Amino acid sequence: MLRLNADDMEKFAAASGDRNPQYGDPAYARRTYSGACVVPGALAVIAALAAVPAQRLRTASVLGARFTSPLFPGRTYRATVTEKENGGVTVVVREGTTSVLHCDLLPGDGLEHAVVPGKRPAAVEPEPSRERSRGQSWNGAYGLPAPEELRALADLLGARSLPDALLGALGWASWFTGMRVPGKDMILSGLQVRAGHRASDDEPRFTASVATADARSGTLVVRADCTGDGRGLEMELRTFQRRAVPAPNHTSATSVLPAGDALAGNQVLAVGGSRGIGAAIVSVLASQGASVWATQRAPGPAEALREEFGDDRVRPLLLDARDPKQMTAGVEALAEAGVRLDGLVLSAGPAVLPSSLHPDTVDDVVEFVDTSLTLALRPLTAALPLLKEGGWIVLLSSGAVEDVPARYPQYYLGKTAVEALGRFCATRHGMRVLLARAPKMWTDLSNGPLGGHGTVPTSQVASAIVGWVLGRVPADESGLTVLSPRALTEWTT
């Protein structure tokens, strides 16, 4: 069993110098596709190698690792070790039946006697990610802030036989990719460490250069040579650089549905309206004259929307929709201001990553479904007293409800529960309800490897939803309208 916690991550950060915010800054991590702080990839590899027999570690000459999904602190993973006839070893780490990390060790003579990083001061802030080009290079001292602390952490995790040279290489690779290249917005997809040529330098040094830089996919491959007293090391670091997701503006908001004043005087509460499809809906509603209260968990995104569309169109509301006290206080503030709602948009949801049906994933699946339903049910019940007769509700669902995904059972269950809530409101409360089964869109929560490749613009989906609000999309007589991914994608004025 493999389980890492926040204390392990802090020890790794102090020892390696890798303080990338996706590991330790919850506010930053919420804006990434993982939706929460993740375990540094190199730390996960160290923990996985603890399962490898000592002799296999000592005789390894090459380590290859690739990541298929991020690992999270506090979750249970299992490592399976397969020994090969040639003396090699394969380690597969799984969450349930989902593979998240694959490591291969090849036999030979080298890593145990390779160069060990020296000691150097830690970088304080990660460098901002920027466009890189093939051939760019860097060099400097090959070292870690606290190599002895990294050794102690590895021993604590059971990786006592992991050679110092390989352990140090993993710590340095984490620092270089997370703090230097690509830096803050990186996603580590794989790495390789192999024994290189003999070296005789007194001072451990590194040289690194960009071997591949694909701006379309965000792929960045860096090759590094590390030399010093002993045998050298060669590394290949494979990463993706997250591209900035375009923020909604007047141009995007009116790209499908021309600006107008059809919703002038309307007041709308948009839960999850500060980012992603929620922010796009807010922008289109505002471009049609509505005043929209956009919730956000931390200051910033909704204020940017207000600056773009004006104080009378976008009004930030700071609260966590999962918190009953905050939700009640927010609605009470609206009531005291005399606000009566014409509509309610419920678009907030947790991050979606591969999962499976397995005893180890039960708690995570239950938590996901509970969060999905809570983010719709709590604001809905709190805001109902403010909703005018004849008011409308938009619930963000997904095309996954129609085309059940094999690797996302929690997502299917969560969206099915949200749709059931919408059907109940339409059937038993006589409300006008839209279930928007959105296609894949380019948002922060889908901004993983390959970024927005193959996605539908949020402005298109948001325009179709507001088209329904305006009565330009045929509504079912029952009060419940379901728009498929195709309908949302192809809708025009």
C-alpha positions in Angstrom: 0.0 0.0 0.0 1.2 3.5 -0.8 -0.1 6.5 1.0 1.5 9.9 1.2 0.4 12.9 3.3 0.9 16.6 3.6 3.8 16.1 6.0 5.7 13.9 3.5 5.1 16.6 0.9 6.5 19.4 3.1 9.6 17.3 3.9 10.1 16.7 0.2 9.7 20.4 -0.6 12.3 21.4 2.1 14.8 18.8 0.9 14.4 19.3 -2.8 13.6 23.0 -3.0 10.6 22.2 -5.2 7.9 24.5 -3.9 5.7 24.6 -6.9 2.3 25.9 -5.8 0.4 23.0 -7.3 1.8 20.9 -4.4 1.3 23.3 -1.5 -1.0 26.2 -2.4 -4.7 25.1 -2.3 -6.0 28.3 -3.9 -3.6 27.9 -6.8 -4.2 24.2 -7.1 -8.0 24.7 -7.3 -7.4 26.6 -10.6 -5.6 23.6 -12.1 -7.1 20.6 -13.8 -6.4 18.5 -10.7 -8.6 20.8 -8.6 -6.5 20.2 -5.5 -2.9 19.9 -4.3 -1.2 16.9 -5.8 1.8 14.8 -4.8 5.1 15.8 -6.5 5.7 13.1 -9.2 9.3 12.5 -8.0 8.1 11.9 -4.5 5.6 9.3 -5.8 8.4 7.5 -7.6 10.5 7.4 -4.5 7.6 5.9 -2.5 6.8 3.4 -5.3 10.5 2.2 -5.5 10.2 1.3 -1.8 8.4 -1.8 -3.0 11.4 -3.0 -5.2 13.8 -5.6 -3.8 17.0 -4.0 -2.5 19.3 -5.9 -4.9 17.3 -4.8 -8.0 17.7 -1.2 -6.9 21.4 -1.5 -6.3 22.1 -3.0 -9.7 19.9 -0.6 -11.7 21.4 1.4 -14.5 18.2 3.1 -15.9 15.0 4.3 -14.4 12.0 5.2 -16.5 8.8 6.6 -15.1 5.6 7.9 -16.7 2.5 9.4 -15.1 -1.0 8.8 -16.4 -2.8 10.7 -13.6 -1.9 12.8 -10.6 -1.6 11.3 -7.2 -3.2 13.0 -4.2 -2.2 13.1 -0.5 -4.3 11.1 1.8 -5.4 8.6 -0.8 -4.7 4.9 -0.9 -2.7 3.5 -3.8 -1.2 0.0 -4.4 2.1 -0.8 -6.0 2.5 -4.0 -8.0 6.1 -5.2 -8.6 7.0 -7.5 -11.5 10.5 -8.9 -11.8 11.8 -9.7 -15.3 14.0 -12.5 -16.4 16.7 -10.0 -17.6 17.0 -8.6 -14.0 14.7 -5.6 -14.7 11.7 -4.6 -12.6 8.4 -3.0 -13.4 6.4 -1.2 -10.8 2.8 -0.1 -11.5 0.9 2.1 -9.0 -2.8 2.0 -9.2 -5.8 3.7 -7.5 -8.3 1.0 -7.6 -8.0 -0.4 -11.1 -6.7 2.9 -12.6 -3.0 3.0 -13.3 -1.4 6.3 -12.2 2.3 5.6 -12.3 4.5 3.2 -14.3 8.2 2.7 -13.4 10.8 0.5 -15.2 14.2 -0.3 -13.8 16.8 -1.8 -16.2 19.8 -3.8 -14.8 23.4 -2.8 -15.1 26.2 -1.1 -13.3 26.0 2.6 -12.9 23.4 4.3 -10.8 24.7 3.1 -7.4 28.1 4.7 -8.2 26.9 7.8 -10.1 27.3 11.4 -9.1 25.4 12.6 -6.0 24.1 16.2 -5.9 25.8 18.6 -3.6 24.2 21.1 -1.3 22.9 24.5 -2.6 20.5 27.1 -1.4 16.8 26.6 -2.2 15.0 28.8 -4.8 12.3 30.8 -3.1 9.8 31.3 -6.0 9.2 29.2 -9.0 9.9 30.9 -12.3 6.8 31.8 -14.3 6.3 29.5 -17.3 7.2 31.1 -20.6 7.5 30.0 -24.2 10.6 27.8 -24.7 12.4 26.9 -27.9 14.5 24.0 -29.0 18.1 24.4 -28.1 17.7 26.7 -25.1 20.2 25.7 -22.4 21.0 26.2 -18.8 23.9 25.1 -16.5 24.8 25.4 -12.9 25.6 23.6 -9.7 24.0 20.2 -9.4 22.7 20.2 -5.9 19.8 20.1 -3.4 19.0 22.3 -0.3 19.1 19.3 2.0 20.3 16.0 0.5 20.5 14.4 4.0 16.8 15.3 4.7 15.8 13.7 1.3 17.7 10.6 2.4 15.9 10.5 5.7 12.5 10.9 4.0 13.2 8.1 1.6 14.2 5.8 4.5 11.0 6.7 6.3 9.0 5.7 3.2 10.8 2.4 3.1 13.2 3.1 0.2 16.3 2.5 2.2 18.1 0.7 -0.6 17.5 3.5 -3.2 21.0 4.6 -4.2 21.8 8.2 -3.2 22.6 9.1 -6.8 19.2 8.0 -8.0 17.4 9.6 -5.0 19.3 12.9 -5.6 18.5 12.8 -9.3 14.8 12.5 -8.6 14.9 15.4 -6.1 16.8 17.6 -8.6 14.5 16.7 -11.5 11.5 17.8 -9.4 13.2 21.1 -8.5 14.3 21.8 -12.1 10.9 21.1 -13.8 8.8 22.6 -11.0 10.8 25.7 -10.3 12.9 26.4 -13.4 11.7 24.8 -16.7 8.8 24.8 -17.4 8.2 26.2 -13.9 5.0 27.2 -12.2 2.5 25.8 -14.8 4.2 22.5 -15.5 2.7 19.0 -15.6 5.3 16.2 -15.3 4.4 13.4 -17.6 7.6 11.3 -17.4 11.3 11.1 -16.7 14.3 8.9 -17.4 17.5 8.7 -15.4 20.4 6.6 -16.7 24.1 6.2 -15.9 26.3 8.2 -18.2 30.0 8.6 -18.9 32.7 8.7 -16.3 33.4 12.2 -14.9 36.1 13.6 -12.7 34.8 17.1 -11.9 35.2 18.0 -8.3 32.1 20.2 -8.2 28.8 18.5 -9.2 27.5 20.4 -12.2 24.6 20.2 -14.6 23.9 21.3 -18.2 20.4 21.1 -19.6 18.8 22.0 -22.9 15.4 21.8 -24.6 15.2 18.9 -26.9 11.5 19.3 -27.9 9.2 22.3 -27.6 5.7 22.0 -29.2 3.7 25.1 -28.6 0.5 23.5 -30.0 0.4 20.7 -27.4 2.5 22.3 -24.7 5.0 19.4 -24.8 8.4 20.2 -23.5 11.3 17.7 -23.3 14.5 18.7 -21.5 17.7 16.6 -21.5 20.2 17.1 -18.8 23.8 15.9 -18.1 25.0 15.9 -14.5 28.7 15.4 -13.7 30.9 15.4 -10.7 33.0 13.0 -8.6 32.0 9.5 -10.0 30.0 8.4 -12.9 27.8 11.0 -14.7 24.0 10.9 -15.0 21.8 11.6 -18.0 18.2 12.6 -17.6 15.3 13.2 -19.9 12.4 15.2 -18.3 9.1 15.1 -20.2 6.5 17.8 -19.2 3.5 19.7 -20.5 3.2 23.4 -20.0 -0.3 24.5 -19.2 -1.4 27.3 -21.4 -3.4 30.2 -20.0 -7.2 29.6 -20.5 -8.7 32.7 -22.2 -10.9 34.7 -19.9 -14.3 35.7 -21.0 -14.6 39.2 -22.5 -17.0 41.3 -24.6 -15.7 39.7 -27.8 -16.2 36.1 -26.7 -19.5 36.9 -25.0 -21.0 38.2 -28.2 -19.3 35.9 -30.7 -22.5 33.8 -31.1 -25.3 35.8 -29.5 -25.1 39.5 -30.4 -25.2 42.0 -27.6 -28.6 43.2 -26.5 -30.8 44.4 -23.7 -33.4 41.6 -23.7 -32.5 40.7 -20.0 -32.3 44.3 -18.8 -33.6 44.5 -15.2 -33.2 40.7 -14.7 -31.2 39.6 -11.7 -29.4 36.2 -11.7 -27.4 34.3 -9.1 -24.6 32.2 -10.8 -23.0 29.7 -8.4 -19.5 28.8 -9.8 -19.8 31.9 -12.0 -16.2 33.1 -11.6 -14.5 30.6 -13.9 -14.9 28.1 -16.7 -18.3 27.6 -18.2 -19.9 29.5 -15.3 -17.9 32.6 -16.1 -18.8 32.3 -19.7 -22.5 32.1 -18.9 -22.1 35.2 -16.6 -20.4 37.1 -19.5 -23.2 36.2 -22.0 -25.9 37.1 -19.5 -24.2 40.4 -18.8 -24.0 41.1 -22.5 -27.8 40.7 -22.7 -28.3 43.3 -20.0 -28.7 41.1 -16.9 -27.2 41.9 -13.5 -25.4 38.7 -12.3 -24.3 37.8 -8.8 -21.2 35.6 -9.5 -20.0 33.5 -6.6 -16.3 32.8 -6.0 -14.3 31.1 -3.2 -11.4 33.5 -3.3 -11.2 37.1 -4.6 -10.0 37.8 -8.1 -11.8 36.1 -11.0 -15.3 37.7 -10.5 -13.7 41.1 -10.0 -12.1 40.7 -13.4 -15.5 40.0 -14.9 -16.9 43.0 -13.2 -14.1 45.2 -14.6 -14.8 43.8 -18.1 -18.6 44.2 -18.0 -19.3 46.9 -15.5 -20.5 47.2 -11.9 -24.1 47.0 -12.9 -23.7 43.8 -14.8 -21.4 41.6 -12.7 -21.4 41.6 -8.9 -18.9 39.4 -7.1 -20.2 37.4 -4.2 -17.6 35.8 -2.0 -18.7 32.4 -0.6 -18.1 28.7 -0.6 -21.3 27.1 -1.9 -20.6 23.9 0.1 -20.7 25.8 3.4 -24.2 26.2 4.7 -23.4 29.2 6.8 -21.7 31.0 4.0 -24.5 30.1 1.6 -27.2 31.3 4.0 -25.3 34.5 4.7 -24.8 35.3 1.0 -28.5 34.8 0.2 -29.6 36.8 3.2 -27.4 39.7 2.0 -29.1 39.6 -1.3 -32.5 39.6 0.4 -31.6 42.5 2.5 -30.6 44.4 -0.6 -34.1 43.7 -2.0 -32.9 41.3 -4.7 -35.4 39.0 -6.3 -34.0 36.5 -8.7 -35.2 35.9 -12.2 -32.8 33.0 -12.6 -30.3 30.7 -11.0 -27.2 29.1 -12.6 -25.7 26.1 -10.9 -22.4 25.3 -12.7 -19.9 24.6 -9.8 -18.4 21.1 -9.6 -15.4 19.2 -8.4 -12.4 18.4 -10.6 -12.7 15.3 -12.7 -10.0 12.7 -13.0 -9.9 9.0 -13.9 -11.2 6.6 -11.4 -12.7 3.1 -11.1 -15.1 1.0 -9.1 -12.9 -0.7 -6.6 -12.9 -1.1 -2.8 -10.0 1.4 -2.5 -11.9 4.1 -4.4 -15.3 3.9 -2.6 -14.6 6.9 -0.3 -13.4 9.0 -3.2 -16.4 8.2 -5.4 -18.8 8.9 -2.5 -17.0 12.2 -1.8 -17.2 13.2 -5.5 -20.9 12.5 -5.8 -21.6 14.2 -2.5 -19.7 17.3 -3.5 -21.4 17.4 -6.9 -24.9 17.2 -5.4 -24.0 19.6 -2.5 -22.8 22.3 -4.9 -26.2 22.2 -6.6 -28.5 21.4 -3.7 -27.3 23.8 -1.1 -27.4 27.0 -3.2 -30.7 25.9 -4.8 -32.5 25.4 -1.4 -31.0 28.6 0.0 -32.0 30.7 -3.1 -35.5 29.3 -3.7 -37.2 32.0 -1.5 -35.7 34.7 -3.7 -36.6 33.1 -7.0 -39.6 34.9 -8.7 -42.6 33.0 -9.9 -41.8 31.8 -13.4 -38.1 32.0 -12.7 -35.7 29.6 -14.3 -32.8 27.3 -13.2 -29.9 26.1 -15.3 -28.0 23.0 -14.1 -24.8 22.1 -15.7 -24.7 18.4 -16.6 -22.5 16.6 -19.1 -22.5 14.5 -22.2 -21.1 11.8 -20.0 -24.8 11.1 -18.9 -25.5 10.1 -22.5 -22.2 8.4 -23.3 -21.2 6.7 -20.1 -17.4 7.0 -19.7 -15.4 3.9 -18.8 -12.9 5.7 -16.5 -15.1 8.2 -14.8 -17.8 6.4 -12.8 -17.9 9.1 -10.1 -18.5 11.8 -12.8 -21.4 9.8 -14.3 -22.9 9.2 -10.9 -22.5 12.9 -9.8 -24.1 14.4 -13.0 -26.9 11.8 -12.9 -27.7 13.0 -9.3 -27.6 16.6 -10.4 -30.0 15.8 -13.3 -32.4 14.0 -10.9 -32.5 17.2 -8.8 -33.4 19.2 -11.8 -36.2 16.8 -12.8 -37.6 16.9 -9.3 -37.7 20.7 -9.4 -39.5 20.7 -12.7 -41.9 17.9 -11.8 -42.8 18.8 -8.2 -42.1 22.5 -8.0 -43.3 23.6 -11.5 -40.0 25.3 -12.3 -38.6 26.1 -15.7 -35.4 24.0 -15.7 -32.6 23.4 -18.2 -30.3 20.5 -18.0 -27.3 21.4 -20.1 -25.3 18.3 -21.1 -22.2 20.1 -21.9 -19.5 18.8 -24.3 -15.8 18.9 -23.4 -14.8 22.5 -23.1 -11.4 24.2 -22.5 -11.5 25.4 -18.9 -9.0 25.3 -16.0 -10.4 21.9 -15.0 -9.7 20.4 -18.4 -6.4 22.3 -18.9 -4.2 19.2 -18.6 -1.9 17.7 -21.3 -2.9 18.9 -24.8 -4.8 21.9 -23.3 -7.9 22.8 -25.3 -7.3 20.3 -28.1 -10.7 18.9 -29.4 -12.8 21.2 -27.1 -15.8 23.4 -27.7 -15.5 27.1 -26.8 -17.2 27.9 -23.5 -18.7 31.0 -25.3 -20.6 28.7 -27.7 -22.1 26.6 -24.9 -22.9 29.6 -22.8 -24.6 31.3 -25.7 -26.9 28.3 -26.3 -27.8 28.3 -22.6 -28.7 32.0 -22.6 -30.6 31.4 -25.9 -32.8 29.0 -23.9 -33.2 31.7 -21.2 -34.3 34.1 -23.9 -36.8 31.6 -25.3 -34.9 31.0 -28.5 -34.6 27.3 -27.8 -37.7 25.2 -27.8 -38.7 24.3 -24.3 -40.5 21.1 -23.2 -44.1 21.6 -22.0 -43.2 19.8 -18.8 -40.9 22.7 -17.8 -37.8 20.5 -18.1 -35.5 21.0 -21.1 -32.5 18.8 -21.9 -29.9 20.1 -24.3 -27.5 17.5 -25.6 -23.8 18.2 -26.3 -24.6 18.4 -30.0 -27.5 20.8 -29.5 -25.2 23.1 -27.4 -22.4 22.9 -29.9 -24.5 23.6 -33.0 -26.8 26.2 -31.6 -26.9 29.5 -33.5 -29.1 32.6 -33.5 
